[in-house]
């Protein structure tokens, strides 16, 4: 989880400094900045969360969103038991017990950031997204806290991306147009993304959007719906991990209902092989 958040952090709205992840949140009673730190202890890991906000009514919502992001409500022991029963995954489960699937603090943000990041590197995606945040994101308005947390803006609201995103984003015209069109549909309520929707219905709506393919639809369901049984079998890194372990992804039924966690393990195996994932993070 720490590796994932650090790898995707967008300057201006997210930072990772000395193991503490911070980000801005757009909440019902104004913006907030959350600081999250994982503390390893004998027998488990504790997630410490601090919330800075001008309105205390934001605190419960902020904490709920952090729970979703870190997957703290998932019974990882059940997932580990199922996945460890497969000899091909057992070593990864032993090395990284309790691995979590990253959730979402804002469904619209998750979809738009996923579209921005399609077919480009993590670094390039962060650069493009940071440009969007700097140009269109509302100020956090926490001048007193900014020197400590380094967060200055929120991810732009869908309406802002719909209106001006095409003038800020660069890259293939079709991709930029698709992002702006999706933002407009999110702003107008034509596309609904929320945890309570059946994943199949949400994925059908997403696939009807220009520029959204099966991988994006399933990835968004995994993160927004918290669907524990999404196998990202078309993902290049997942496929590389499966090849390294000699796994046939067409025979994944034995991992159900924890195929999302299996996807995380296959990601981890591939990235470890590349040297892109620090083994010490687990």
Backbone bond lengths (Angstrom), bond angles and torsions (degrees), N, CA, C in turn:
res aa  C-N    CA-C-N  psi(-1)  N-CA   C-N-CA  omega(-1)  CA-C   N-CA-C  phi
1 X - - - 1.462 - - 1.526 111.01 -
2 X 1.343 116.15 -44.27 1.463 119.76 178.84 1.520 110.80 -61.42
3 X 1.337 116.55 -42.67 1.461 120.14 178.53 1.525 110.34 -62.30
4 X 1.317 117.38 -44.69 1.468 121.50 -178.04 1.526 110.71 -60.91
5 X 1.319 117.28 -48.33 1.458 120.65 -176.92 1.523 111.22 -66.28
6 X 1.332 116.63 -39.60 1.458 119.44 178.54 1.526 110.73 -66.75
7 X 1.330 116.51 -40.14 1.451 120.42 -178.25 1.516 113.95 -67.31
8 X 1.327 117.08 -26.87 1.466 121.54 -177.36 1.531 113.30 -103.65
9 X 1.332 118.05 1.07 1.471 120.56 -173.91 1.527 111.66 -60.58
10 X 1.330 115.18 135.36 1.466 122.64 -178.58 1.525 109.01 -107.12
11 X 1.323 118.43 116.68 1.472 120.93 179.63 1.524 111.86 -54.71
12 X 1.329 114.84 139.04 1.456 120.41 -179.15 1.508 113.35 100.09
13 X 1.370 116.13 -32.61 1.466 119.42 -179.97 1.526 112.75 -125.95
14 X 1.338 117.22 -11.03 1.457 121.39 179.07 1.529 109.13 -144.55
15 X 1.314 116.39 142.87 1.454 121.32 172.17 1.522 109.16 -140.53
16 X 1.311 115.52 153.97 1.458 122.13 169.83 1.521 106.00 -131.46
17 X 1.323 116.92 110.75 1.456 122.55 -177.04 1.527 108.48 -131.09
18 X 1.334 115.76 122.67 1.470 121.72 178.12 1.530 111.93 51.11
19 X 1.329 115.51 41.87 1.454 120.38 175.82 1.513 115.66 82.90
20 X 1.332 118.91 -0.94 1.459 121.47 178.25 1.526 109.72 -103.26
21 X 1.325 115.50 124.13 1.459 122.32 177.65 1.522 109.16 -95.47
22 X 1.332 115.82 127.89 1.466 120.64 178.00 1.515 109.48 -127.47
23 X 1.335 115.41 147.32 1.458 119.40 176.72 1.518 110.03 -158.13
24 X 1.330 114.55 161.56 1.459 120.84 175.85 1.521 109.83 -90.22
25 X 1.325 115.05 153.84 1.460 122.06 177.26 1.524 109.16 -133.56
26 X 1.333 115.50 136.92 1.469 121.00 172.38 1.536 107.26 -92.49
27 X 1.326 117.47 112.22 1.455 121.59 -175.17 1.528 110.77 -120.36
28 X 1.324 115.29 172.59 1.466 120.32 -173.75 1.517 113.02 -62.49
29 X 1.315 117.38 -30.05 1.469 120.89 -176.20 1.529 111.86 -113.39
30 X 1.323 115.69 32.65 1.451 120.29 177.93 1.514 112.27 107.90
31 X 1.317 117.18 176.91 1.463 120.93 -176.89 1.521 113.24 -74.26
32 X 1.312 114.28 160.33 1.468 121.71 174.86 1.519 107.92 -144.75
33 X 1.315 116.04 159.03 1.462 122.76 172.92 1.523 107.36 -124.17
34 X 1.320 116.13 125.29 1.463 120.35 178.56 1.524 109.41 -107.32
35 X 1.321 115.59 142.49 1.459 122.65 175.11 1.525 107.49 -118.73
36 X 1.332 116.28 126.15 1.461 121.39 -173.23 1.525 109.87 -127.66
37 X 1.322 114.73 132.04 1.467 119.08 -179.87 1.528 109.77 -139.77
38 X 1.329 115.10 130.20 1.453 121.03 176.91 1.525 109.32 -90.40
39 X 1.320 115.28 129.20 1.464 121.70 -177.94 1.521 108.39 -119.59
40 X 1.312 115.93 110.58 1.465 120.14 -179.78 1.524 110.40 -75.73
41 X 1.303 114.54 129.96 1.459 120.70 176.96 1.511 108.94 -134.36
42 X 1.313 115.42 161.78 1.457 119.20 178.80 1.531 109.15 -58.85
43 X 1.306 115.59 124.37 1.452 120.21 178.69 1.514 114.08 91.77
44 X 1.332 119.00 -0.32 1.449 118.51 178.42 1.518 112.86 162.46
45 X 1.302 115.27 -170.14 1.460 122.62 -179.28 1.523 108.68 -129.65
46 X 1.320 116.10 136.80 1.462 121.95 179.42 1.528 108.43 -106.75
47 X 1.313 115.90 135.26 1.467 121.45 175.84 1.520 108.55 -101.29
48 X 1.324 116.35 113.58 1.455 121.86 177.06 1.527 108.87 -93.75
49 X 1.319 117.13 131.54 1.460 121.72 -178.28 1.522 109.96 -130.45
50 X 1.325 116.41 130.99 1.463 122.50 173.18 1.520 107.75 -120.04
51 X 1.328 116.27 141.21 1.467 121.73 -178.45 1.517 109.62 -121.50
52 X 1.317 116.82 126.49 1.464 122.57 172.48 1.522 107.63 -108.05
53 X 1.310 116.93 123.31 1.454 121.00 179.02 1.526 109.07 -159.33
54 X 1.319 115.97 151.03 1.462 120.19 179.10 1.516 111.95 -78.85
55 X 1.337 117.50 -12.92 1.466 121.51 -177.52 1.524 108.85 -130.39
56 X 1.323 117.11 115.07 1.467 121.42 -176.30 1.524 113.29 -62.57
57 X 1.340 116.91 -17.63 1.463 118.84 177.82 1.524 111.61 -65.06
58 X 1.328 117.39 -16.62 1.459 120.94 178.46 1.523 113.33 -77.16
59 X 1.327 117.22 -18.90 1.462 119.64 -170.09 1.535 112.94 -60.90
60 X 1.345 120.68 -49.11 1.467 118.53 -179.63 1.526 112.87 -59.30
61 X 1.343 116.42 -41.06 1.468 119.85 179.90 1.522 110.15 -65.14
62 X 1.334 116.98 -42.24 1.466 120.32 179.40 1.529 110.47 -60.27
63 X 1.326 117.17 -43.83 1.463 120.45 -179.46 1.528 111.41 -66.07
64 X 1.329 116.51 -39.03 1.459 119.53 177.70 1.530 110.90 -61.53
65 X 1.317 116.26 -40.14 1.469 119.36 -178.97 1.521 111.53 -68.49
66 X 1.313 116.29 -35.82 1.464 119.35 176.50 1.525 110.27 -66.22
67 X 1.324 116.60 -39.42 1.473 119.78 177.04 1.529 110.72 -58.46
68 X 1.337 115.62 -43.54 1.463 119.48 179.33 1.523 110.76 -65.55
69 X 1.327 117.05 -43.85 1.461 120.89 -178.50 1.518 111.53 -59.78
70 X 1.323 117.03 -44.49 1.460 121.51 -176.51 1.534 113.14 -89.44
71 X 1.316 117.91 -4.12 1.462 120.32 178.47 1.509 113.76 63.60
72 X 1.339 117.05 35.26 1.461 119.30 -173.77 1.523 113.49 -71.61
73 X 1.331 117.64 -17.56 1.465 119.59 -178.40 1.527 112.46 -87.99
74 X 1.323 116.97 -3.44 1.462 120.47 179.66 1.527 109.47 -80.59
75 X 1.325 116.02 137.34 1.469 120.47 176.96 1.526 107.71 -83.01
76 X 1.323 116.07 88.42 1.463 119.87 -175.09 1.529 112.17 -65.96
77 X 1.324 117.61 -24.02 1.466 119.48 179.11 1.524 110.56 -63.58
78 X 1.322 117.23 -38.90 1.464 120.36 177.77 1.520 110.58 -64.65
79 X 1.344 115.78 -43.21 1.462 119.82 178.97 1.524 110.35 -62.77
80 X 1.328 116.80 -44.86 1.459 120.53 -179.58 1.529 111.07 -60.01
81 X 1.322 116.82 -41.07 1.468 120.45 -177.57 1.521 111.10 -62.41
82 X 1.330 116.53 -42.47 1.468 120.72 -179.46 1.526 110.62 -68.65
83 X 1.333 116.64 -46.85 1.470 120.13 -175.14 1.521 111.81 -72.55
84 X 1.334 117.57 -34.29 1.467 120.31 179.46 1.522 112.21 -68.92
85 X 1.333 116.58 -18.40 1.465 119.54 177.62 1.525 111.66 -71.30
86 X 1.327 117.32 -14.15 1.459 122.38 176.30 1.534 107.66 -92.79
87 X 1.312 118.88 115.62 1.474 120.27 -177.06 1.526 113.75 -56.77
88 X 1.336 117.61 -27.12 1.466 119.00 -178.85 1.525 112.21 -72.99
89 X 1.328 117.45 -29.68 1.455 121.43 -179.30 1.526 112.89 -98.67
90 X 1.322 117.14 -16.13 1.464 120.48 -174.68 1.529 113.37 -53.77
91 X 1.349 120.43 -43.02 1.469 118.87 179.78 1.530 112.80 -61.92
92 X 1.335 117.67 -39.69 1.467 120.23 179.26 1.520 110.50 -67.08
93 X 1.328 117.68 -39.48 1.468 120.91 178.29 1.523 109.75 -63.83
94 X 1.321 117.17 -39.43 1.472 120.59 179.11 1.522 111.45 -66.03
95 X 1.342 117.28 -36.37 1.463 121.26 -179.37 1.523 112.51 -79.40
96 X 1.340 117.02 -29.80 1.474 121.03 -176.86 1.527 110.16 -133.42
97 X 1.341 116.74 62.79 1.475 118.18 179.34 1.519 110.69 -65.28
98 X 1.326 114.46 146.32 1.464 118.44 177.05 1.509 114.57 75.99
99 X 1.332 117.74 16.50 1.457 120.37 -179.71 1.529 109.60 -56.03
100 X 1.330 116.25 138.61 1.465 120.70 -175.14 1.522 111.18 -112.91
101 X 1.322 115.15 157.93 1.455 122.12 175.64 1.525 107.61 -97.18
102 X 1.323 119.34 122.76 1.469 119.96 179.97 1.519 111.54 -58.69
103 X 1.330 115.71 133.42 1.454 120.55 177.92 1.517 111.57 -96.24
104 X 1.319 116.69 -151.24 1.461 121.34 -175.64 1.522 109.82 -139.19
105 X 1.331 116.87 134.86 1.462 120.46 174.64 1.518 111.03 -92.88
106 X 1.351 116.88 -14.76 1.462 121.56 -178.35 1.528 107.72 -156.71
107 X 1.333 118.28 107.97 1.467 120.01 -175.31 1.528 114.17 -57.09
108 X 1.336 117.58 -41.97 1.466 119.33 -179.80 1.526 110.89 -63.62
109 X 1.319 116.10 -42.99 1.467 119.83 177.14 1.517 111.24 -60.00
110 X 1.333 116.69 -43.84 1.458 120.34 -178.93 1.519 111.10 -59.94
111 X 1.324 117.50 -45.01 1.460 120.73 -179.95 1.523 111.42 -64.29
112 X 1.329 117.06 -48.77 1.465 119.77 -177.25 1.524 111.63 -65.24
113 X 1.322 117.16 -40.91 1.476 119.62 178.32 1.522 110.93 -65.96
114 X 1.320 117.19 -36.30 1.459 120.11 177.69 1.518 110.53 -64.44
115 X 1.329 116.59 -42.21 1.466 119.82 178.33 1.528 111.13 -65.56
116 X 1.315 117.27 -40.11 1.468 120.40 178.08 1.526 110.63 -61.09
117 X 1.329 116.29 -36.98 1.454 120.90 -174.54 1.509 115.98 -87.02
118 X 1.336 117.98 0.64 1.455 119.87 -177.84 1.525 111.54 -64.76
119 X 1.320 115.63 129.42 1.466 124.12 172.59 1.530 113.76 62.99
120 X 1.344 116.77 23.32 1.462 120.24 172.44 1.532 107.99 -134.49
121 X 1.314 116.57 167.81 1.463 120.67 -177.38 1.523 111.20 -73.28
122 X 1.349 115.46 164.48 1.460 119.89 176.24 1.525 111.26 -58.54
123 X 1.338 116.44 -42.35 1.454 119.95 -179.22 1.518 112.29 -63.58
124 X 1.337 115.97 -42.72 1.463 119.74 179.04 1.523 110.24 -65.43
125 X 1.335 117.60 -40.50 1.462 120.52 179.34 1.523 110.82 -62.34
126 X 1.345 116.89 -41.63 1.463 120.05 178.58 1.517 111.01 -63.58
127 X 1.333 116.85 -38.78 1.465 120.27 179.80 1.521 111.43 -65.39
128 X 1.334 117.06 -46.53 1.463 120.82 178.70 1.524 111.10 -62.32
129 X 1.332 116.13 -42.94 1.458 119.92 -177.93 1.520 110.96 -69.00
130 X 1.327 117.08 -38.65 1.461 120.65 178.28 1.523 110.96 -62.12
131 X 1.330 116.82 -37.44 1.470 120.56 177.47 1.532 110.02 -62.72
132 X 1.328 115.56 -41.07 1.461 120.11 179.24 1.525 110.84 -66.01
133 X 1.324 116.91 -43.41 1.466 122.24 179.81 1.527 110.54 -62.28
134 X 1.336 117.02 -45.13 1.463 120.84 -178.41 1.526 112.05 -63.77
135 X 1.325 116.33 -36.07 1.464 120.20 -175.59 1.522 112.87 -84.59
136 X 1.331 117.70 -36.50 1.463 120.75 -169.32 1.527 114.61 -121.93
137 X 1.311 118.85 -10.61 1.464 120.87 -177.71 1.513 112.25 -76.29
138 X 1.305 116.64 137.56 1.466 120.79 177.01 1.528 109.96 -69.19
139 X 1.339 117.88 146.34 1.467 120.08 177.66 1.524 111.54 -64.72
140 X 1.321 115.59 143.86 1.462 120.21 174.96 1.525 110.42 -67.79
141 X 1.326 116.41 -33.39 1.464 120.52 176.58 1.507 114.36 76.19
142 X 1.330 117.42 23.82 1.467 121.78 179.84 1.528 108.82 -111.93
143 X 1.311 116.40 68.70 1.464 119.95 -176.14 1.531 111.95 -61.28
144 X 1.329 116.47 -34.91 1.465 119.50 -178.44 1.522 111.66 -68.50
145 X 1.337 116.55 -34.32 1.458 119.56 -176.69 1.512 114.88 -92.22
146 X 1.342 117.04 -15.94 1.470 120.28 -174.69 1.522 114.12 -55.87
147 X 1.354 119.59 -40.30 1.471 118.26 179.12 1.531 112.83 -60.30
148 X 1.335 116.27 -28.95 1.472 119.60 -179.50 1.525 111.38 -83.14
149 X 1.334 116.67 -49.51 1.467 118.14 -172.73 1.531 113.65 -96.28
150 X 1.320 119.05 -18.59 1.461 120.50 175.22 1.513 115.39 71.88
151 X 1.329 117.34 15.95 1.466 121.56 -178.45 1.520 108.90 -103.75
152 X 1.317 117.04 127.90 1.461 119.42 -176.02 1.521 113.99 -121.38
153 X 1.335 118.00 -21.37 1.468 119.26 -175.54 1.529 111.98 -139.88
154 X 1.341 113.75 162.12 1.456 122.65 173.67 1.526 109.34 -94.89
155 X 1.328 116.30 158.35 1.461 118.31 168.84 1.521 107.53 -63.60
156 X 1.335 118.76 137.93 1.469 120.39 -175.98 1.524 113.18 -59.74
157 X 1.317 115.77 145.94 1.463 121.13 173.47 1.527 108.80 -66.07
158 X 1.345 117.90 150.07 1.465 119.78 -179.63 1.532 113.76 -52.81
159 X 1.326 117.55 -37.10 1.466 119.84 -179.02 1.524 110.96 -62.51
160 X 1.319 117.33 -38.04 1.467 120.91 179.22 1.521 110.63 -66.83
161 X 1.335 117.09 -40.76 1.460 120.30 178.66 1.524 110.07 -67.12
162 X 1.331 116.28 -38.57 1.465 119.95 178.62 1.524 111.36 -63.32
163 X 1.328 117.07 -42.28 1.459 121.65 -176.08 1.522 113.41 -75.04
164 X 1.346 116.95 -41.34 1.463 119.48 -170.20 1.525 114.79 -129.67
165 X 1.323 116.68 -0.41 1.459 118.84 -177.20 1.512 113.09 -59.38
166 X 1.323 117.69 -36.27 1.465 121.02 -177.51 1.519 112.27 -66.87
167 X 1.330 117.21 -21.29 1.464 120.11 178.28 1.527 111.86 -87.51
168 X 1.328 116.89 -11.84 1.468 121.36 -177.46 1.524 111.86 -105.29
169 X 1.319 116.16 -44.61 1.453 120.79 -177.54 1.522 111.08 -72.70
170 X 1.308 115.75 146.51 1.457 121.34 176.25 1.522 108.73 -121.09
171 X 1.334 115.48 166.23 1.445 120.53 -178.37 1.503 110.62 122.73
172 X 1.344 117.07 -169.00 1.465 120.23 -179.53 1.527 111.48 -54.77
173 X 1.327 116.42 134.88 1.467 121.31 -176.73 1.521 111.50 -58.91
174 X 1.322 117.84 -37.82 1.469 120.37 -178.54 1.526 110.82 -63.07
175 X 1.344 115.86 -40.07 1.470 119.42 -179.47 1.524 110.77 -68.22
176 X 1.323 116.84 -44.74 1.463 120.62 -179.95 1.526 110.44 -62.44
177 X 1.333 116.79 -43.40 1.463 120.82 178.89 1.521 111.13 -62.64
178 X 1.339 116.34 -41.41 1.472 120.23 -179.81 1.518 111.02 -62.89
179 X 1.331 117.06 -40.61 1.472 120.57 179.47 1.523 110.13 -64.38
180 X 1.330 117.28 -44.70 1.463 120.77 -179.79 1.528 111.10 -64.82
181 X 1.323 117.07 -39.87 1.468 120.44 179.43 1.527 110.60 -66.37
182 X 1.319 116.69 -41.85 1.467 119.98 178.34 1.521 110.51 -62.98
183 X 1.335 116.32 -42.27 1.468 120.11 178.00 1.520 110.87 -60.40
184 X 1.327 117.49 -39.22 1.467 120.44 178.53 1.520 110.68 -63.81
185 X 1.304 117.47 -42.21 1.461 120.15 -179.32 1.533 111.26 -68.65
186 X 1.324 116.71 -34.25 1.463 119.80 174.74 1.524 110.28 -66.65
187 X 1.332 116.84 -43.20 1.471 121.35 -179.09 1.519 111.39 -64.65
188 X 1.334 116.36 -36.85 1.469 120.71 -177.90 1.524 112.89 -82.71
189 X 1.320 117.34 -8.43 1.459 120.64 -178.37 1.514 113.62 82.18
190 X 1.347 116.90 9.86 1.457 119.77 179.70 1.526 111.20 -72.00
191 X 1.321 116.81 -24.75 1.461 122.47 174.99 1.518 107.75 -120.75
192 X 1.318 116.19 124.65 1.462 121.56 -179.87 1.525 109.49 -107.22
193 X 1.309 114.89 126.45 1.457 120.59 175.46 1.515 108.16 -122.75
194 X 1.299 117.26 114.56 1.458 119.77 173.83 1.525 109.61 -160.26
195 X 1.293 115.43 159.43 1.459 122.03 -171.33 1.525 112.72 -63.32
196 X 1.321 117.57 -26.04 1.453 119.95 -175.58 1.517 114.97 -79.78
197 X 1.333 118.53 -10.42 1.464 120.83 -178.61 1.525 111.27 -78.52
198 X 1.336 117.72 143.85 1.465 119.11 172.28 1.527 109.75 -60.67
199 X 1.319 116.15 136.12 1.463 120.37 -175.93 1.522 112.00 -59.60
200 X 1.331 117.11 -37.02 1.468 119.42 -177.81 1.530 111.10 -64.27
201 X 1.340 117.10 -40.39 1.465 120.55 178.38 1.521 110.76 -65.99
202 X 1.325 115.99 -44.10 1.457 119.51 -178.60 1.530 110.85 -64.93
203 X 1.326 117.28 -41.94 1.454 119.98 -179.67 1.522 110.95 -64.67
204 X 1.329 117.86 -36.67 1.462 120.27 177.51 1.524 110.85 -62.47
205 X 1.331 117.32 -41.86 1.464 121.14 177.31 1.527 111.28 -64.19
206 X 1.319 116.10 -40.45 1.458 119.70 -179.22 1.523 111.67 -67.25
207 X 1.325 116.65 -39.96 1.462 120.33 -179.12 1.530 112.24 -66.83
208 X 1.326 116.45 -19.74 1.470 120.06 177.50 1.528 112.09 -78.30
209 X 1.332 116.99 -10.25 1.457 120.79 -179.58 1.523 110.89 -84.33
210 X 1.318 115.45 143.88 1.454 119.47 174.98 1.530 109.67 -64.88
211 X 1.317 116.16 133.94 1.458 120.29 176.09 1.514 115.11 86.26
212 X 1.339 117.65 3.14 1.471 121.10 178.57 1.527 108.66 -113.50
213 X 1.319 115.02 117.88 1.451 120.26 178.37 1.510 111.81 -106.48
214 X 1.336 117.20 -176.55 1.468 120.90 -176.88 1.523 113.45 -57.66
215 X 1.358 118.00 -41.07 1.464 118.96 -178.87 1.519 110.75 -61.24
216 X 1.330 117.37 -47.12 1.464 120.48 -178.79 1.521 110.97 -62.37
217 X 1.330 116.91 -44.21 1.469 120.60 -178.87 1.526 110.83 -61.17
218 X 1.321 117.51 -42.09 1.459 120.65 -177.54 1.525 110.91 -73.92
219 X 1.329 116.01 -39.13 1.465 120.08 178.33 1.525 110.78 -62.12
220 X 1.339 116.72 -43.26 1.464 120.49 179.13 1.526 110.01 -64.93
221 X 1.327 118.00 -40.13 1.470 120.25 176.84 1.522 110.98 -61.86
222 X 1.325 116.43 -42.05 1.457 120.12 179.61 1.518 110.73 -58.66
223 X 1.331 116.64 -42.05 1.456 120.25 -175.09 1.533 112.59 -86.04
224 X 1.320 117.76 -43.10 1.466 120.51 -175.72 1.523 111.57 -79.30
225 X 1.320 116.75 -44.62 1.465 120.35 -178.57 1.521 111.70 -80.28
226 X 1.325 115.83 -17.48 1.455 118.08 -172.46 1.511 110.97 67.42
227 X 1.353 116.82 29.62 1.456 121.33 -178.32 1.535 108.86 -67.54
228 X 1.325 118.53 117.09 1.475 120.42 -175.54 1.522 113.63 -79.54
229 X 1.356 117.13 -5.66 1.467 119.24 -169.68 1.524 112.82 -121.16
230 X 1.336 116.61 38.71 1.470 121.39 177.95 1.519 108.84 -100.05
231 X 1.309 117.09 116.99 1.459 121.47 173.68 1.526 108.15 -97.46
232 X 1.317 116.31 115.71 1.468 120.83 -179.50 1.536 109.00 -83.22
233 X 1.334 115.45 65.67 1.458 119.90 -170.70 1.521 113.68 -74.62
234 X 1.345 118.29 -10.93 1.462 119.66 175.79 1.529 111.79 -97.03
235 X 1.328 117.28 -2.21 1.454 121.33 -179.25 1.534 109.76 -73.71
236 X 1.325 116.43 130.90 1.458 120.92 -175.73 1.520 111.94 -58.87
237 X 1.348 117.37 -44.40 1.462 120.38 -177.01 1.530 110.22 -69.22
238 X 1.320 117.45 -40.36 1.466 120.72 176.63 1.527 110.24 -60.41
239 X 1.315 116.42 -42.99 1.462 120.04 179.83 1.537 111.17 -65.45
240 X 1.324 116.26 -36.29 1.466 119.28 176.77 1.520 110.70 -65.63
241 X 1.339 116.39 -40.98 1.453 119.66 177.00 1.513 111.75 -63.01
242 X 1.321 116.52 -41.19 1.459 120.32 178.84 1.527 110.73 -63.70
243 X 1.339 116.87 -40.37 1.467 120.30 179.59 1.520 110.84 -64.12
244 X 1.326 116.90 -39.42 1.463 120.51 179.55 1.520 111.68 -63.01
245 X 1.345 116.28 -33.47 1.466 120.63 -178.39 1.526 112.61 -93.65
246 X 1.331 116.78 -5.15 1.455 119.54 -177.58 1.517 112.72 71.30
247 X 1.341 116.08 34.49 1.466 122.01 -177.26 1.525 110.35 -96.19
248 X 1.320 116.52 135.22 1.460 122.18 172.94 1.530 107.85 -93.55
249 X 1.329 116.69 109.13 1.468 120.56 -175.93 1.522 112.88 -67.71
250 X 1.312 117.05 -12.72 1.476 119.11 176.69 1.526 110.95 -76.08
251 X 1.328 116.12 -12.29 1.473 120.40 -179.29 1.529 109.43 -116.67
252 X 1.327 116.03 62.19 1.469 120.70 -175.15 1.522 113.36 -102.03
253 X 1.334 116.84 3.43 1.459 119.32 -176.59 1.514 113.37 -59.07
254 X 1.332 117.00 -28.24 1.467 120.21 -178.83 1.525 112.00 -67.60
255 X 1.337 118.13 -16.66 1.459 121.89 178.92 1.522 112.97 -90.62
256 X 1.320 116.56 -11.40 1.469 120.01 -177.64 1.534 110.36 -66.96
257 X 1.340 119.22 142.24 1.480 128.28 6.21 1.525 113.19 -97.26
258 X 1.333 117.66 35.75 1.466 120.94 -175.08 1.529 111.69 -121.89
259 X 1.323 116.17 37.54 1.461 118.55 -177.65 1.531 112.82 -72.25
260 X 1.317 118.70 -21.10 1.470 119.50 173.02 1.526 110.11 -64.75
261 X 1.329 116.30 -43.61 1.466 120.04 176.86 1.525 111.05 -64.70
262 X 1.321 116.37 -36.79 1.470 119.43 176.38 1.527 110.30 -62.27
263 X 1.320 116.89 -39.11 1.466 120.42 176.83 1.521 110.61 -59.48
264 X 1.348 116.92 -40.93 1.465 120.30 178.95 1.526 111.16 -63.83
265 X 1.332 116.73 -40.02 1.462 119.50 178.68 1.526 110.79 -65.58
266 X 1.317 117.53 -40.42 1.470 119.90 179.76 1.525 110.33 -67.82
267 X 1.317 117.42 -37.57 1.463 121.12 173.30 1.533 109.14 -57.19
268 X 1.314 114.25 -49.52 1.468 120.19 -176.35 1.529 110.83 -60.37
269 X 1.313 117.44 -44.47 1.464 121.32 -179.25 1.530 110.40 -60.42
270 X 1.325 116.92 -45.12 1.462 120.55 -179.03 1.522 111.60 -66.28
271 X 1.318 117.04 -41.91 1.465 120.17 -177.65 1.525 111.53 -71.88
272 X 1.324 117.28 -33.30 1.461 119.96 173.29 1.525 110.64 -62.68
273 X 1.323 115.67 -40.52 1.458 119.75 -179.97 1.520 111.19 -64.55
274 X 1.320 116.06 -33.50 1.466 120.67 178.90 1.520 112.25 -78.26
275 X 1.323 116.65 -14.45 1.448 120.21 -173.65 1.508 112.27 78.19
276 X 1.343 116.30 16.11 1.462 120.88 -177.22 1.520 112.76 -95.63
277 X 1.318 116.57 -3.37 1.456 121.67 -174.92 1.509 108.24 -126.33
278 X 1.321 120.08 119.63 1.473 121.16 -177.38 1.522 110.93 -71.74
279 X 1.309 115.78 117.68 1.465 120.53 -176.96 1.505 112.52 -57.21
280 X 1.316 117.95 -29.33 1.469 121.47 -176.93 1.504 112.77 -67.45
281 X 1.346 118.12 -19.29 1.466 119.25 -178.57 1.513 111.17 -78.57
282 X 1.336 118.51 -17.35 1.454 121.00 -178.20 1.495 111.83 72.51
